[in-house]
């Protein structure tokens, strides 16, 4: 992947993502997903707020707001990625890179894009054929958004403040049409 061309700034929202090296899996069993989320808490939550997330077998999406010095983000992301890679390599007796280069980031330039991106991230498992409804995917912040789980990682109130209720957000997510993807196309990765 090319180097990140986005300057990170405190207070701004970003879509942070990465995929497996050669598009291979980065998660092999349930414990890997949970370990990844524990590492997000450990390494990333001190420097950013996680607005929404979705972990897929071959990639991850984090929608975040930077809350510290941007220079700290790259270092924390590197420590996070190295920690996860070392653990996976040890667990599965493998060597080499788990991720396809450094993390990528796209600036989320408006509240409208933030809301659309949260919907896309929450629908990612269904769009990829991993389930029928978004709340069935355990490795996403969607259950927190609609009140099915009381997790400590995501800050759904940032997006939910744009809706009258959790049910209104749910209806928004479920009313997704492929045409809506055009609205966030510049925020998505290839």
Residue pairs with C-beta under 8 A, 6 or more apart in sequence:
1 100
1 101
1 102
1 104
3 102
4 102
4 103
4 104
4 105
6 14
6 105
6 106
6 107
7 70
8 14
8 66
8 70
8 73
8 74
8 105
9 66
9 70
10 66
10 67
10 68
10 69
10 70
11 65
11 66
11 67
12 65
12 66
12 107
12 108
13 51
13 63
13 64
13 65
13 107
13 108
13 114
14 63
14 64
14 65
14 66
14 105
14 106
14 107
14 108
15 61
15 62
15 63
15 105
15 106
15 108
15 117
15 121
15 187
15 188
16 61
16 62
16 63
16 64
16 77
16 103
16 104
16 105
17 59
17 60
17 61
17 62
17 103
17 104
17 105
17 189
18 59
18 60
18 81
18 99
18 100
18 101
18 102
18 103
18 104
19 26
19 58
19 59
19 60
19 99
19 100
19 189
20 26
20 58
20 59
20 98
20 99
20 100
21 96
21 97
21 98
21 99
21 100
22 100
23 58
23 100
24 58
25 57
25 58
26 32
26 36
26 57
26 58
26 59
26 60
26 84
26 88
26 98
26 99
27 33
27 36
27 55
27 56
27 57
27 139
28 88
28 92
30 138
32 88
32 91
33 55
33 138
33 139
35 84
35 87
36 55
36 60
36 84
37 55
37 139
37 153
39 80
39 83
39 84
40 50
40 53
40 62
40 80
40 153
41 152
41 153
42 80
42 83
43 76
43 77
43 79
43 80
43 83
44 50
44 62
44 64
44 76
44 77
44 80
45 153
46 68
46 76
47 66
47 67
47 68
47 72
47 73
47 76
48 64
48 65
48 66
48 67
48 68
48 73
49 64
49 65
49 67
49 155
49 158
50 62
50 63
50 64
50 141
50 153
50 154
50 155
51 63
51 64
51 65
51 114
51 118
51 154
51 155
51 156
51 158
51 159
52 61
52 62
52 63
52 117
52 118
52 121
52 122
52 141
52 145
52 154
52 156
52 159
53 60
53 61
53 62
53 63
53 121
53 140
53 141
53 153
53 154
54 60
54 61
54 121
54 122
54 124
54 125
54 137
54 139
54 140
54 141
54 142
55 61
55 139
55 140
56 124
56 125
56 128
56 130
56 139
57 130
59 189
61 121
61 124
63 108
63 114
63 117
63 118
63 121
65 155
65 158
66 73
74 102
77 102
77 103
78 102
81 98
81 99
81 102
81 103
84 98
85 97
85 98
85 99
88 94
88 98
89 95
89 96
89 98
104 189
106 186
106 187
106 189
108 114
108 117
108 187
111 162
112 183
113 183
113 184
113 187
114 158
114 159
115 159
115 162
115 172
116 180
116 183
116 184
116 187
117 184
117 187
118 145
118 159
119 172
119 173
119 176
119 180
120 127
120 176
120 180
120 181
120 184
120 187
120 188
121 140
121 141
122 134
122 140
122 141
122 142
122 145
122 173
123 134
123 173
123 176
124 140
125 131
125 134
125 136
125 137
125 140
126 132
126 133
126 134
126 137
130 137
131 137
133 174
134 140
134 142
134 173
134 174
135 142
135 143
135 146
135 148
141 151
141 153
141 154
141 156
142 173
143 149
143 151
144 150
144 151
144 153
144 154
144 156
145 154
145 156
145 159
145 160
145 166
145 169
145 170
145 173
146 166
146 167
146 169
146 170
147 166
159 169
160 166
160 169
163 169
163 172
181 188
